[in-house]
């Protein structure tokens, strides 16, 4: 044991990564339909390792959590700002219900079990995983006019109650939001997240890594000219106006020649035709037989995203743009338009706005030609724009330093709330300026997973030993009271959300429920189960409110107990 302790004393980061590895291994184990998950598993393994004694700096916890919550905010910024308004009233009610039910639960249990003010406030801080309650409660205790000894004892009890209850406060929220809620709703988080994403995408198909359609919309075909002898290339392209096609290459007598619109086709010419699949059906009858291959007719087709910046196209309808850009659009096929990351249905009367992202398909030279007129191409990259995101995290941490005082009560978003707000703003700004702020999906996923799991592991390493010792010394009663404080408000809020607020999508509901308790580990598991960012908008609103509402519980508990 001394040997292990000496290793952790010299290199506490070993303990951190042991907790992560062991936690994710345990989190994969299935017990019927129940699965603990990597975040909860990391917390439990960290508590076990902490019994050896691991000195780990508090700054590590702050950095890891800031990275996690910034990445979450960045991914969901556009969606979050679209969700604000009357539709967010449910989230406001959710956060208020949990805070009020949490306050009532703590006060009633304190009266029943004769807890002093300090212990009651500490149990609230740990059971509701709102560390700010420690500060507000301690400040309120200092204002009671007690003797220095009594004040010191009550403030020490705040820390004791927090240490004993915080770990289950994190774990219990995970169990309810990730396991109990789907059972209660009789539906899975993943299924409802996919359903909500499909509604958000307005029917647009989203393929995962390595996936593609068995019937692609855009195809290329080779035809040998027989039936179309004497026709112009422009005549061929006009045959299927409803489903556009383009003659991209022509080979005559073994020689590749240009394919100008006014060129007259001769017997035996070979055409490379690119276009929408429905336009290709029956085209062989009009041109000639289709060929399997022909030397020299291979071409590379690319798909690129272009940001609309030219006012020639912005604020004009699709119909107006089509009518005025026939030559410019030759060989270019529009696959879709996104506004703030959300697909826009392309109709003749759809208005295109500056900042819209148009996905186009065609030859590289055609793509470059249209990009010069429309706007910059978003070049796919596995590089992260660290200038943009480094500034984002700095802004978030600076926001977290701001303190608003209501009387003697300090209110602050803290580093986590500040990083979330900065992530939301920077994510929203990136959606309107796609040429900057790149963060590949893999990089964002790493920040979220490592940030959250590392954060809870540090919490376990720091608090686990003290929590176990306190339980052994004072009995299990404080721990059980903390369990009640964790579970009862969540259950009440869950019932209110289902039957009064009428949440019917489990993924959105789980995001709101975890946010109303500022339960970041629970939210991390919800995101993992969802597989997309659908729960984030509801979480972001309730989380921001919960940081304020729950912080106010400190002085209220001190006054009421």
C-alpha positions in Angstrom: 0.0 0.0 0.0 2.8 2.4 0.8 4.4 1.6 -2.5 1.2 2.5 -4.4 0.8 5.6 -2.3 4.3 6.8 -3.1 3.7 6.3 -6.8 0.5 8.4 -6.6 2.3 11.0 -4.5 5.0 11.4 -7.2 2.6 11.1 -10.2 -1.1 11.7 -9.3 -1.9 11.7 -13.0 -1.4 8.0 -13.0 -4.4 7.7 -10.6 -6.5 9.9 -12.8 -5.9 7.7 -15.9 -6.4 4.5 -13.9 -9.8 5.8 -12.8 -10.7 6.6 -16.4 -9.6 3.3 -17.8 -11.2 1.3 -15.0 -14.3 3.4 -15.0 -15.0 3.0 -18.7 -14.3 -0.8 -18.4 -16.9 -1.1 -15.6 -19.2 1.3 -17.4 -19.5 -1.2 -20.4 -20.8 -4.0 -18.2 -24.5 -4.8 -18.7 -26.7 -5.8 -15.8 -29.9 -6.7 -17.6 -31.0 -3.5 -19.2 -28.9 -1.4 -16.8 -25.5 -0.1 -17.8 -23.5 2.2 -15.5 -21.7 4.1 -18.2 -18.1 5.4 -18.4 -18.7 8.6 -16.4 -20.4 7.0 -13.4 -17.8 4.1 -13.6 -14.9 6.6 -13.5 -16.4 8.2 -10.4 -16.7 4.9 -8.5 -13.2 3.7 -9.5 -11.8 7.1 -8.5 -13.5 6.9 -5.0 -11.9 3.4 -4.6 -8.4 4.7 -5.6 -8.8 7.7 -3.4 -8.6 5.5 -0.3 -4.9 5.2 -0.9 -4.5 9.0 -0.7 -4.0 10.9 -4.0 -3.0 14.6 -3.9 -4.5 16.2 -7.0 -4.6 19.9 -7.9 -8.0 21.6 -8.0 -7.0 23.4 -11.2 -7.1 20.2 -13.2 -10.8 19.7 -12.3 -11.5 23.3 -13.5 -9.7 22.9 -16.8 -11.2 19.5 -17.6 -14.7 20.7 -16.9 -14.3 24.0 -18.8 -13.1 22.0 -21.9 -16.1 19.7 -21.6 -18.8 22.3 -21.2 -17.2 24.7 -23.8 -17.3 21.8 -26.4 -20.9 21.1 -25.6 -21.9 24.8 -25.9 -20.0 25.1 -29.2 -21.7 22.2 -30.8 -25.2 23.4 -29.8 -24.9 27.2 -30.1 -27.0 27.6 -33.2 -29.7 25.2 -32.0 -29.8 26.9 -28.5 -30.4 30.4 -29.8 -33.1 29.2 -32.1 -34.8 27.5 -29.2 -35.1 30.6 -27.0 -38.5 32.3 -26.7 -41.9 31.0 -25.7 -40.8 27.4 -26.3 -38.2 27.7 -23.4 -40.9 28.4 -20.8 -41.0 24.7 -20.0 -37.3 24.7 -19.2 -37.7 27.7 -16.9 -40.5 25.9 -15.0 -38.4 22.7 -14.8 -35.4 24.6 -13.2 -37.7 26.4 -10.7 -39.6 23.2 -9.7 -36.4 21.3 -8.9 -34.9 24.2 -6.9 -38.1 24.6 -4.9 -38.6 20.9 -4.3 -35.0 20.6 -3.4 -35.3 23.4 -0.8 -38.5 21.9 0.7 -36.9 18.4 0.9 -33.7 19.7 2.6 -35.7 21.8 5.2 -38.1 19.0 6.0 -35.4 16.3 6.4 -33.4 18.8 8.6 -36.4 19.2 10.9 -37.1 15.5 11.1 -33.6 14.5 11.8 -32.6 17.5 13.9 -29.8 18.6 11.6 -28.0 21.9 12.3 -27.9 24.7 9.7 -24.4 23.8 8.5 -25.0 20.1 8.0 -28.3 20.8 6.2 -26.6 23.3 3.8 -23.7 20.9 3.2 -26.1 18.0 2.3 -27.9 20.4 -0.1 -24.6 21.3 -1.7 -23.6 17.7 -2.2 -27.0 16.0 -2.8 -27.8 18.7 -5.4 -24.2 18.9 -6.7 -24.1 22.6 -6.5 -20.8 23.6 -4.9 -21.7 27.3 -4.8 -24.2 26.5 -2.0 -21.1 26.0 0.3 -20.0 29.6 -0.3 -23.5 31.2 0.0 -24.4 29.1 3.1 -21.0 29.8 4.8 -21.5 33.5 4.2 -25.0 33.4 5.6 -23.8 31.5 8.7 -21.2 34.2 9.3 -24.0 36.8 9.4 -25.9 35.0 12.2 -24.1 36.8 15.0 -22.9 33.5 16.6 -19.7 33.1 18.6 -16.6 32.4 16.5 -16.6 28.7 17.8 -20.2 28.1 16.8 -19.7 29.8 13.4 -16.6 27.7 12.7 -18.3 24.5 13.7 -21.4 25.2 11.5 -19.1 26.1 8.5 -17.1 22.9 9.1 -20.3 20.9 9.1 -21.1 22.4 5.7 -18.0 20.8 4.3 -18.7 17.4 6.1 -22.3 17.2 4.6 -21.0 18.1 1.2 -18.1 15.5 1.2 -20.5 12.7 2.3 -23.3 13.4 -0.2 -21.6 14.7 -3.3 -20.6 11.4 -4.8 -24.0 9.9 -4.7 -25.4 13.3 -5.8 -23.5 12.8 -9.1 -24.2 9.1 -9.4 -27.9 9.3 -8.4 -28.6 12.0 -11.1 -27.0 9.6 -13.7 -29.2 6.7 -12.6 -32.4 8.7 -12.7 -31.8 10.7 -15.9 -30.2 7.9 -17.9 -31.9 4.8 -16.5 -35.1 5.6 -14.6 -36.5 8.3 -17.0 -36.4 6.1 -20.2 -38.0 3.2 -18.2 -40.7 5.6 -16.9 -41.3 7.0 -20.4 -41.2 3.5 -22.0 -38.9 4.8 -24.7 -35.1 5.0 -25.2 -33.0 8.2 -25.3 -31.3 7.2 -28.5 -34.5 6.5 -30.4 -36.1 9.8 -29.4 -32.9 11.7 -30.2 -32.8 10.2 -33.7 -36.5 11.1 -34.1 -35.9 14.7 -33.0 -32.9 15.1 -35.2 -34.8 13.8 -38.2 -37.6 16.4 -37.5 -34.9 19.1 -37.2 -33.3 18.0 -40.4 -36.6 18.3 -42.3 -36.2 14.9 -43.8 -32.6 15.3 -44.9 -30.7 12.1 -44.8 -27.6 12.1 -42.5 -25.2 9.2 -43.0 -22.8 8.0 -40.4 -19.1 7.2 -41.0 -18.7 4.7 -43.9 -22.4 4.9 -44.9 -23.8 6.0 -48.2 -27.0 5.6 -50.1 -27.5 2.5 -52.3 -29.3 4.8 -54.8 -27.2 8.0 -54.9 -29.0 11.0 -56.2 -26.2 12.1 -58.5 -24.6 9.7 -60.9 -22.4 9.6 -64.0 -23.0 7.6 -67.2 -21.2 7.0 -70.5 -23.2 7.0 -73.7 -22.1 6.3 -77.4 -23.9 8.7 -79.7 -26.2 7.0 -82.2 -29.7 8.3 -81.8 -28.6 11.9 -81.1 -26.4 12.4 -84.2 -26.7 16.0 -85.5 -27.9 17.4 -82.1 -26.1 20.0 -80.1 -24.8 19.3 -76.7 -27.2 21.9 -75.4 -30.0 19.9 -76.9 -29.0 16.9 -74.8 -28.8 18.9 -71.6 -32.2 20.3 -72.3 -33.9 16.9 -72.6 -34.4 16.6 -68.9 -34.9 20.1 -67.6 -36.8 18.9 -64.5 -33.8 16.7 -63.5 -30.7 18.6 -64.8 -27.9 16.8 -66.4 -24.6 18.1 -67.9 -22.3 16.7 -70.6 -18.9 17.0 -68.9 -16.6 15.3 -71.4 -16.7 14.3 -75.1 -14.4 11.8 -76.9 -14.3 11.7 -80.7 -12.2 9.2 -82.6 -10.2 8.4 -79.5 -9.4 12.1 -78.8 -10.8 14.0 -75.7 -12.2 17.3 -76.9 -14.1 20.2 -75.3 -17.8 19.9 -74.8 -19.2 23.3 -75.7 -23.0 23.8 -75.7 -23.1 24.5 -79.5 -21.0 21.5 -80.5 -22.8 19.2 -83.0 -22.6 15.5 -82.1 -21.4 12.9 -84.6 -21.8 9.1 -84.9 -19.7 7.2 -82.4 -19.0 10.2 -80.1 -18.7 9.1 -76.5 -20.3 11.4 -73.8 -19.7 11.5 -70.1 -23.0 12.7 -68.6 -23.4 13.8 -65.0 -26.7 14.5 -63.4 -29.5 13.5 -61.1 -30.5 9.8 -61.3 -34.0 10.4 -62.4 -32.8 12.4 -65.3 -30.6 9.5 -66.5 -33.5 7.1 -66.7 -34.3 6.5 -70.4 -31.5 8.8 -71.6 -29.9 5.9 -73.6 -32.9 5.8 -75.9 -32.3 9.5 -76.8 -28.5 9.4 -77.1 -27.4 5.9 -77.8 -26.3 2.8 -75.9 -24.7 3.1 -72.5 -21.1 2.0 -72.1 -19.4 0.4 -69.1 -16.1 2.3 -69.6 -14.0 4.2 -72.0 -10.3 5.0 -71.6 -9.6 8.6 -70.7 -13.1 9.4 -69.7 -12.6 9.1 -65.9 -13.1 12.3 -64.0 -12.9 13.3 -60.3 -16.1 14.7 -58.9 -16.1 16.7 -55.6 -18.6 17.8 -53.1 -18.0 21.1 -51.3 -19.7 23.5 -49.0 -19.8 27.1 -50.1 -20.8 30.1 -47.8 -23.1 32.6 -49.5 -21.4 36.0 -49.1 -22.1 37.7 -52.5 -25.1 40.1 -52.2 -25.9 39.1 -55.8 -27.3 35.9 -54.4 -28.2 36.8 -50.8 -31.9 37.9 -50.2 -32.9 36.4 -53.6 -35.2 33.5 -54.1 -34.0 30.2 -55.5 -36.2 30.8 -58.6 -34.6 34.2 -59.3 -31.1 32.7 -58.9 -31.8 29.9 -61.2 -33.2 32.2 -63.9 -30.1 34.5 -63.8 -27.3 32.0 -63.5 -27.9 29.3 -66.2 -24.3 29.5 -67.6 -22.7 29.9 -64.2 -24.5 26.8 -62.9 -23.5 24.5 -65.8 -22.1 21.3 -64.3 -22.9 22.3 -60.8 -25.6 20.4 -58.8 -26.9 21.7 -55.5 -27.3 19.0 -52.9 -28.7 21.1 -50.1 -28.7 24.4 -48.2 -28.2 24.8 -44.5 -28.9 27.8 -42.4 -27.3 27.8 -38.9 -26.6 24.1 -39.4 -30.2 23.3 -40.1 -31.3 22.1 -43.6 -33.5 24.6 -45.6 -36.1 23.1 -47.9 -35.2 24.2 -51.5 -38.3 25.6 -53.2 -38.6 28.2 -56.0 -39.7 30.8 -53.5 -37.1 29.9 -50.8 -35.1 33.0 -50.0 -31.3 32.5 -49.8 -29.6 34.6 -47.1 -26.0 35.7 -46.5 -24.2 33.1 -44.4 -26.2 30.2 -45.8 -24.1 27.1 -46.6 -24.8 25.6 -50.0 -23.5 22.0 -50.6 -22.6 21.7 -54.3 -21.4 18.8 -56.5 -19.3 18.9 -59.6 -15.9 19.0 -61.2 -13.2 20.9 -59.4 -12.9 23.6 -62.0 -16.7 24.1 -62.0 -16.7 24.3 -58.2 -13.9 26.9 -58.3 -15.7 28.9 -60.9 -18.9 29.2 -58.9 -17.1 29.8 -55.6 -15.5 32.9 -57.1 -19.0 34.3 -57.5 -20.9 32.9 -54.5 -18.5 32.9 -51.6 -15.6 31.0 -50.0 -15.4 27.3 -50.0 -15.3 25.5 -46.6 -12.3 23.2 -47.0 -12.7 20.0 -45.0 -9.9 19.8 -42.5 -8.8 17.8 -39.5 -7.2 20.8 -38.0 -8.7 22.7 -35.0 -8.7 26.5 -35.1 -7.0 27.0 -31.7 -6.9 30.8 -32.1 -10.7 30.8 -32.3 -11.3 28.2 -29.6 -8.5 29.3 -27.3 -10.1 32.8 -27.3 -13.5 31.2 -26.7 -12.3 29.4 -23.5 -10.5 32.5 -22.3 -13.7 34.6 -22.7 -15.7 31.9 -20.9 -13.3 31.8 -17.9 -13.4 35.6 -17.7 -17.2 35.6 -17.7 -17.0 33.0 -14.9 -15.0 35.5 -12.8 -17.8 38.1 -12.8 -19.9 38.3 -9.6 -23.3 39.9 -9.1 -24.2 40.6 -5.5 -27.8 40.7 -4.4 -27.4 42.0 -0.8 -24.8 39.7 0.7 -25.5 36.9 -1.7 -22.9 36.5 -4.5 -24.2 35.2 -7.8 -21.8 34.0 -10.4 -21.8 31.6 -13.4 -18.5 30.2 -12.3 -16.0 28.8 -14.8 -18.4 26.1 -16.0 -21.3 28.5 -16.6 -19.0 31.0 -18.3 -17.4 28.4 -20.6 -20.9 27.1 -21.5 -22.1 30.6 -22.4 -18.9 31.3 -24.4 -19.3 28.0 -26.2 -22.9 28.8 -27.2 -21.9 32.3 -28.5 -18.8 31.1 -30.4 -20.7 28.1 -31.8 -23.5 30.5 -33.0 -20.9 32.9 -34.5 -19.2 30.0 -36.3 -22.5 28.9 -37.9 -22.6 32.3 -39.6 -18.9 32.5 -40.4 -18.0 29.0 -41.5 -14.6 30.0 -42.8 -13.2 30.3 -39.2 -13.5 28.3 -36.0 -13.1 24.8 -37.4 -13.3 21.9 -34.8 -13.5 18.4 -36.3 -16.1 16.1 -34.8 -13.3 13.8 -33.4 -11.7 16.7 -31.6 -15.0 17.9 -30.1 -15.8 14.3 -29.0 -12.5 14.0 -27.3 -12.9 17.3 -25.4 -16.4 16.2 -24.2 -15.5 12.7 -23.2 -12.1 13.4 -21.6 -13.3 16.6 -20.0 -16.4 15.2 -18.3 -15.0 11.8 -17.3 -11.7 13.4 -16.1 -13.7 16.0 -14.1 -15.7 13.4 -12.2 -12.6 11.3 -11.6 -10.8 14.2 -10.0 -13.9 14.9 -7.8 -13.8 11.2 -6.7 -10.0 11.3 -6.1 -10.4 14.5 -4.0 -13.5 13.8 -2.0 -13.7 10.0 -1.9 -11.4 9.3 1.1 -13.0 12.1 3.2 -16.5 10.9 2.4 -15.8 7.3 3.3 -14.1 8.3 6.6 -17.0 10.6 7.5 -19.6 7.9 6.9 -17.6 5.4 9.0 -17.3 8.0 11.9 -20.9 9.4 11.9 -22.8 6.4 10.6 -24.7 6.1 7.4 -27.6 8.5 8.3 -26.0 11.6 6.6 -25.4 9.6 3.5 -29.0 8.3 3.3 -30.4 11.8 3.9 -28.2 12.9 1.0 -29.6 10.1 -1.1 -33.1 11.4 -0.4 -32.1 15.0 -1.2 -30.7 13.7 -4.6 -33.6 11.5 -5.6 -36.8 13.2 -4.3 -36.5 16.6 -6.2 -35.5 14.8 -9.4 -38.6 12.5 -9.1 -40.9 15.4 -8.4 -39.5 17.4 -11.3 -39.7 14.3 -13.6 -43.4 13.9 -12.8 -44.1 17.6 -13.3 -42.2 17.5 -16.6 -44.2 14.5 -17.8 -47.7 15.3 -16.7 -47.9 19.1 -16.4 -45.3 20.3 -18.9 -46.0 17.4 -21.3 -42.5 16.4 -22.3 -42.8 13.5 -24.8 -39.3 13.2 -26.2 -37.1 11.4 -23.8 -33.8 12.9 -25.1 -35.0 16.5 -24.7 -36.6 15.6 -21.4 -33.4 14.0 -20.1 -31.4 17.1 -21.1 -33.8 19.4 -19.3 -33.9 17.2 -16.2 -30.1 16.9 -15.9 -29.7 20.7 -16.5 -32.3 21.6 -13.9 -30.1 19.9 -11.3 -26.9 21.2 -12.9 -26.0 17.5 -13.1 -23.1 17.6 -15.6 -22.1 14.0 -15.3 -25.7 12.9 -15.9 -25.8 15.2 -18.9 -22.6 13.7 -20.3 -24.2 10.2 -20.1 -27.4 11.5 -21.7 -25.3 12.9 -24.6 -23.5 9.6 -24.9 -26.8 7.7 -25.1 -28.4 10.2 -27.5 -25.5 10.0 -30.0 -26.2 13.6 -31.1 -26.7 17.1 -29.6 -30.5 17.0 -29.4 -30.6 17.1 -25.5 -28.2 20.1 -25.4 -30.6 23.0 -26.0 -32.9 22.0 -23.2 -29.9 21.3 -20.9 -28.3 24.7 -21.6 -31.4 26.7 -20.6 -32.1 24.7 -17.4 -28.4 24.5 -16.5 -28.0 28.3 -16.7 -31.1 28.9 -14.5 -30.1 26.1 -12.1 -26.8 27.7 -11.4 -28.7 30.8 -10.1 -31.6 29.1 -8.4 -29.6 26.5 -6.6 -27.0 29.0 -5.5 -29.7 30.9 -3.7 -30.7 27.8 -1.6 -27.6 28.3 0.7 -28.9 31.4 2.6 -32.5 30.2 2.4 -31.6 26.9 4.1 -29.6 28.7 6.8 -32.7 30.9 7.4 -35.3 28.2 7.5 -33.6 25.3 9.4 
